Amino acid sequence: MWGQVTGNQYLSQMFLKVGNKVITQGGKFVEKKFNNLMFTVDGDRFPKIFSSSSGEQFFRIISSSPNSVEINWGDGNVINYDFILGRGEYYFDLEKESAYIFEDGNTGFRNIEMTFGKTSGIFEMSTLRCFLGETFPTNILAFTDLETIILSQGVGVKNFPTKLSSLTKLRVFELFNAEIDILPISLLNLPIEDIRLINAIDFSKPFNETNLDKINLLQNTLKTLSIQRNGIENFPITFFELYKLEKLETSFPIGGVLPQAIYDLPSLKTFRYDRSDGRPPSSLDNFEFLTTLEILDIDTKGGTRFEPDVSEFGTLINLKNLTITGSTQDLQTSIDLFINTLYSVVTNNGDIVSGSGPFREMTIVCWSDAGTSPTGIFQEPTGYIQNSNNGNPASPKEKIWVIVNQYNSTVNYSE
């Protein structure tokens, strides 16, 4: 028989209430459930078909120990699933091929509820092209062993919990194709090492309206940051305080020139440029200040043309992988100028004797959208002597031959 008693603040947090009274059953308080997650989904199945041309889709929970999940599918069926052991971990996995098809014929919105045998041990939740509804469940705070949350492509989330302080083990956080308004401060107060925000927050707004100016709260932990397709126009001055940041993936700010807040990053090893927001770089000015850089990847495929002048790259003595591809290399004069300039950088700053020093053992990629090939024939130039003399290369392709053979590098270009 149901009864009601007055509860204090602690009871209100831990037990079910109606109004200001805590519910009891059989003389005992009825505890709230925190081991469940509820999602508002739609379509005839979960995960629903993202599109006829889309690739992989999945909803995945990974645990370090055996577990189970009971799912109320909202169509009259409640099914229990055991996690499956694989590679030393326990998985609950729904993919396109194993999607649950709703049996009531309703293709509109519905709530599905997942109740887990336990929250302990669950360390990853990841989705791909899996619509979860506009509001992400606040009960995620009870999954305190979570190390990774990846909500990628088509997730639909607009409201994300702002209080995340219980997720003290969280290291990786990704939102891709979401529409949340602000970067939660509570997320920035966690020991996050990897944040990826792709088409998730409108960063064209002032920094203080999105909390981007507070990104330096992660200065002691953040190693990887991806901010792409978010309309970002610049970076706050606090950005350079990300002392441990090693990998940055972003779009160019207005003007297309690398801002000081980025080239002052002391530990940056990888910079990747994404032009999917339609703004290509206007130049490679200031890249010479990124002296810790090991990987530089700029793809301007389909973008407005610019001339990739690498003449100042002699300061990048740690660079091992250089990729500059796309429409920048379509004109014959552009690809030839790029190779000629790069050859000067390599030969003026690299050791001609075998070894692994600066500008040796590099991987260089410079193909074009139009398939424009550098001028000449890939052959040994006259006067070339191994470990002694680069000879007199008469064409860009002969210069590539020298870079490959004298400096033990790999060069990929359009044939």
N, C-alpha and C positions, 0 to 999 in steps of 0.2 A: 504494500500500500504506500502511495506517495504522500510525503509530508513536506513541510517547509519550515526552516529555522532561519533566524537572523545570523548573518555571517560578517566577519571582519574583512579587512583588506586582503589578508593572506588567503582567506577562504575564497574571496571573489576571484583571485587569480588562478587558484588551483582546482576549483570545483564549479559545477554548473549552477547557474543562477537564473531566476525569473524575477525581473525587477530588482529589488534590493534583497531578495531572499535566496538562500542557498538550498538547492534541492537535495532531499535525502530519499533513499530507497531502502526499506527494511532496517531503518535506524542508522544507516550509514550514508555518508556524503557520497554523491555521484561525481566522480572525478571527470574533469575535461579530458578529451583525447588530444594528445599532442603527437602521436605517432601516425597521424593521417595527413594526407595532402589531397586537397580538392581542386580540380581544374574544370573550367567551363570550356567545353570543346564543341565542335560542330561537324557536320558531315555524316556520312553513313558508316564511318569506321574510325578507329583510333590506332595509329595516327592516320588521319585522312589523307587522301591522295593530294599531294602538294600541287603537282601539275603533271600533265602527260609527258613532259620532256625532262622533268627533274630526275636527279640521280638518287642517291641513297637517302633514306629517311629512317629515323629511329627515336625511341624514347628509352633511356638506359639508366639504370641504377646499379652501382657497383658497391659491394660490401667486402670487407676483409674476413668475414665470418658467415656461417650459414644463416639464412634469413628466409622469410616468406612475405608475400603481400596479398592481401585480400582486396579485390576490386569490385566495388558496386558500380556496374556499368550504366546505371540509370535507365535500363530497359527491362528491368525485372530480374536480371541475372546478377548474382554475386558469385565470383569465382576466386578460388585461392590458388596462388602460384608459388612454387618453391623456386628460390634462386638456384641457378645452374652453375656448377663449378667449372672454371676454365682458367688455365694459366695461373693457378694458385689463388684466384679471386672468385667471388660469387656474383653472378650477373642476373638481373631481371631485365630482359630486353624485348621490346616490341619494335619490329621493323616493318617495312612496306609489305613484305611477303607474309609476315605473321600478324598483321594488324587484326584487332578484334572488330568484327562486323556487327553493328547493332541489330538486334532482332525485332525491334518494334517498328521499323520503317521510317522513323523520324530522322530527318537529316538536318534539323535545326539545332539550336544551342541546347546543351544539356550539361548537367554536372556529373562528373565521375569522381568517385572517392577511393583513394588508395590508402589502406590501413596496413602498416608494416608490423611484422612480428616484434621488431625492436628497431630503435633508431641508432643504437650504438653499433659501430663497425661500418656504417654506410659512409663512404668517403668520396663518392663521386655521383653527381647527377648531370647527365648530358643529353641534349636533344639536338636533332637536326631536321629542319623542315617539318616541325611538329607543332601545330597550333595548340597553345595551352590556355588561351583566354586572356583578357585584358588585365586581370588582377592575379599576381603571383601569390600563392598561399603564405600567410605569415607563419604558419606552423613549421616552415622550413627552419625556423630558429631553434626548434627542438632537436634538429639533426646536427648535433654539436661536433661530430667527427668529420663533417664535410671538409674536404680539402679542395675540391674542384666543383664549380658550377659553370656549365657551358650551355647557354640557351641560344642556339645558332639557327638563323634563317627562318622567317615565317612564324616566329614564336608568338607574336601578337601582343606581348606584354606592354602595358601602359602604366601600370601601378606596381611598383616593386617595394617590398618592405624597407622602411627607412631605418629601423632599429635592427642591427645585425650583430650587436656586441657579443652574443653567445657563440658566434661562429669563429672562435679564436684559432681554429686550425686551417681556416680557408686560405689557400695560396693562389688559386687560379679562378678568375672570374671573367666570363665572356657574355656579352649581350650583342646579338646580331639581328638586325631587323626588329627592333623594339622601339618604343616611343616614350621612354620615361623622360621627365622634365629636368631632373637634376641628379647629379652624382651624389649618392648618399654619403654624408659625412661619416656615418658609422662604418661604411665600407672602407673609407680612407683611414680609419682608426684601427683597421685589422692588419695583420702582417702579410699583406698581399704581395706576391712576387710577380704576378702576371695578370694584367688587365687588358681586355680587348673590347673596345666599344666601337661597333661598326654599324652605322646607320641606326644609332640608338639614342643619342642625345643631340639636341640642336646647339652646337658649340659656336654658332655665329652670334649668339647672345653675349652680353658682357660676362666676363669671367666670374664675377661674384654672383651671377644669377644661375650658374651651372655648377658652381663649386670647383671649376677647373683651377682657379687661383689657389686652391688648397691642396693641389696634387702633391705638394712638397711634404704633406703629412706622411707620405710613403717613402720618404728619403732614405730610411734605413733598410728597406726591404725590396722595393720595386726594381725588377730587373728587365721586364719586358712590358712595353706599352704599345698598343695599337689603337690609334684614333683615326678612323677612316670613314668617308662618306657622311661626315657630320657637319659640313659647312664651316669647318674651322678656318679662321682668318688670321690668327696669330697665336702666340703662346705667351702665357703670363711670365713675368720676370722670375717668379718662384720656381719655374721649370728647371733652371740650372741647379737647383738644390737636390735634384734626384741623383745623388752621388753614385748610386749603384746601378743606375739604368744602363743596360748593355745593348738593348735592342729596341729600336723605335720604328714603327710603321705608321705613316701618316700621309696627308696630302700637303701640298705646298700652301703657305699662307698667301694672302693678297700680295701681289707684286712678284711672287714666284721666286723670291730670294731667301735663302736660309737665314732665319733670324738668330740673333746672338744668344737667345735663351736656349737654342738647341746646340750651337757650336761651342757653348761653354760647358756642356755635359762632360764630366771628366772621365767617364768609363765607357762611353758609347763605342760598341764594336760593330753593330749592324744597323744600317739605315736603309729602309725600303720605302719607296715612294709609290703611292697608289693614286692614279689619275682618274679614278672612277667618278669623282665629283666634277670632272670636266675642266679642272684648272691645272695646266701643265706648268712646270718651272719655266721661268723666263731666262734663267742662266744657272750655271753651277758656281756662281760667286759664293764665297765664304766656306765652301766645302774644304778648302785647304786647311781650315782650322780644326777639322775633325781628325786630329793626328792619331787618335786611338782606333780609328776605323779599320775593320778587317773585311767587312762585306758592304758594298754599295750596290744597290739594285734599283734602277730607275727605268720604268717602262712607260713610254708615252704613246702606246698603241692607240691609234685613233685620235690623238690629241693634236693641238696646234703645234706647228713646227718650231723648234728652237735649235740653235747650234750648240751642241754639248762640248764646250771648251774645257778640256782637262789640262791645260798648259800649266796650271798652278798645283797640280796633284803631286808634285815631287815631295811635298811635306808628308804625304800619307804613307809613311814607311812601313806601316803594318798591314796595308791593303793586300788581301789575297784573292778576293773575288770581286770583279768589277763587271757589272751588267748595265749596259745602256742600250736600250732597244726601242723599236717602234718607228713612228713617223719621223723621228729626228734623223734617221739614217736613210731616208728614201732617196734623196738626191745624190747623184754621183759625187758632187763636190763635197757634200756633207760627210759621207762615209770615208772618203779619201782624206779629208782634213782631219777627221777623228783619228784615223790610223796613223797619219803622219805625226800628229801632236802626241799621241800616246807613245809612239816609238821614241820620240825625243825624251819623254818623261822616263821611260824605262831605261834607255841607254845612258842618260845623264845621271841617273840616280841609283841604278842597279849595278851589282858587281858582275863583271863579265866572267869571272872565275866561278866554277861550279860551287853550289851551296844553296842555302835556303834563306838568304838575306833579303833585304828590301827589293821589291819588284822582280823577284824570282819565284818560280813555282806558283804562278798565278793562274786563275781561271778567268778568262775575259770573254764576254758574250756581247756581240754588236750586230745582230741581224736586224733587218729592216722589214717593215710591213710589206713593202713592194718587192722585196727580194733583191734589192740593189747590192751588187757584189763589188768589193774594192777593186780598183784597177790593177791590171798586171797578171803575172803568172806566179803561182806559189812555188818558188824555187830558190836555191841558194844563190846569193848575189856574188858578183865578182869580188875577189880579194878577201873572201870570208875565211877565217881561221878559227877553229874551235878553241874556246877558252883564251883567245888572244886578240882577235880582230873581227869586228862585225862586217867588214868589207864595205862595199858601196851599193847598197840596195837602190834600185832604180825605179821601184814602184811600191805602192802600199802593200801588195801581196808579198813582195820580197822582204819588206820590213816585218810582216807577220811571220814569215819563215824564220827570221832572225830571233824574234821574240820567242817563238816556239822552240827552236833548237839551241840557241845560245843561252837563253834564260829559263829553259826547261818549263815553259808555260803552255797552257792550252788556250787556243783562240777559236771561238765559234762565230762564224759569219755566214752571210747568205752567199750561196754559190751561184 
